[in-house]
Amino acid sequence: ETGVTQSPTHLIKTRGQQVTLRCSSQSGHNTVSWYQQALGQGPQFIFQYYREEENGRGNFPPRFSGLQFPNYSSELNVNALELDDSALYLCASSLDGLLEEEQYFGPGTRLTVT
Amino acid sequence: SQQGEEDPQALSIQEGENATMNCSYKTSINNLQWYRQNSGRGLVHLILIRSNEREKHSGRLRVTLDTSKKSSSLLITASRAADTASYFCATGNILTGGGNKLTFGTGTQLKVEL
């Protein structure tokens, strides 16, 4: 157990809908990153938040957005869902967002878009 | 996009044998990390090796890094059935916004049979 929790565990949505995924970071961690993992692939970086500000983004369209709250929990929002958005979404927290810090991953939310 | 490839894609061995997985990457790195993932759930950090290090040990794990060949290997000695999982290498890089991200390979599925 890493102390990072995610909700919900599983989710089924319809193409075109919007979804919000939630992550609760490990206590004391002020950096959170989100990753998308398609079936049979490695995780791909979506974005990172440090002290409520986005400080890095991967190659994902603007319909992928996020928030980090004062208690360092965070949300991933995806608008206008597409079938290819079906994946495991992982969040990871780290203490101060330094490059060599260990990132602690949550168990993930499996999103299915039909 | 994935940073690199892992080889082999799948590996099946008997308990007690050693397992070796290889990872190649494309760009310069600050560090390389290995993660383990059970049954498509969260990732667990195993070991980090810096770009100026050549070898690192942690328990039954041995990691090597050859920056001239842009490759790394993970050796698990005296494997156990509980080692059955997917193993990913990930390179750490700093983002222009000040954050950092992990870029994962495609993973090796290891099965350790009794």
Contacts between the chains, C-beta under 8 A, distances in Angstrom:
chain1	res1	chain2	res2	distance
A	2	B	42	6.8
A	2	B	44	7.6
A	4	B	42	7.5
A	31	B	99	7.7
A	33	B	99	7.9
A	33	B	101	6.9
A	33	B	102	7.7
A	35	B	102	7.8
A	35	B	104	7.9
A	37	B	40	7.9
A	39	B	40	7.9
A	41	B	2	7.2
A	41	B	106	6.4
A	41	B	107	7.7
A	42	B	2	5.8
A	42	B	88	5.2
A	42	B	90	7.6
A	42	B	104	3.3
A	42	B	105	5.4
A	42	B	106	5.4
A	42	B	107	5.4
A	43	B	43	7.2
A	43	B	88	7.6
A	43	B	102	7.6
A	43	B	104	5.0
A	44	B	1	7.7
A	44	B	2	7.6
A	44	B	104	7.3
A	45	B	101	4.2
A	45	B	102	6.6
A	45	B	103	6.8
A	48	B	95	7.3
A	48	B	99	4.2
A	48	B	100	7.2
A	48	B	101	6.5
A	50	B	98	7.5
A	50	B	99	6.3
A	54	B	97	7.4
A	55	B	95	7.0
A	55	B	97	4.5
A	55	B	98	4.9
A	55	B	99	3.7
A	56	B	95	3.5
A	56	B	96	7.7
A	56	B	97	4.8
A	56	B	98	7.3
A	56	B	99	3.1
A	56	B	100	7.0
A	56	B	101	5.9
A	57	B	95	7.8
A	57	B	97	7.5
A	58	B	101	6.6
A	59	B	1	7.3
A	88	B	40	6.0
A	90	B	42	6.4
A	90	B	43	6.9
A	92	B	43	7.7
A	97	B	99	6.1
A	97	B	100	6.6
A	98	B	100	7.5
A	99	B	30	5.4
A	99	B	31	6.8
A	99	B	92	5.2
A	99	B	93	7.7
A	99	B	94	5.8
A	99	B	100	4.5
A	100	B	30	7.6
A	100	B	31	5.8
A	100	B	48	6.5
A	100	B	50	7.2
A	100	B	92	7.1
A	102	B	45	4.8
A	102	B	48	7.2
A	103	B	45	6.7
A	103	B	102	6.7
A	104	B	45	7.4
A	105	B	35	7.8
A	105	B	42	4.2
A	105	B	43	4.4
A	105	B	44	7.2
A	105	B	45	7.9
A	106	B	42	5.5
A	107	B	41	5.0
A	107	B	42	4.4
A	108	B	40	7.6
A	108	B	41	5.9
A	108	B	42	5.6
A	110	B	40	7.7
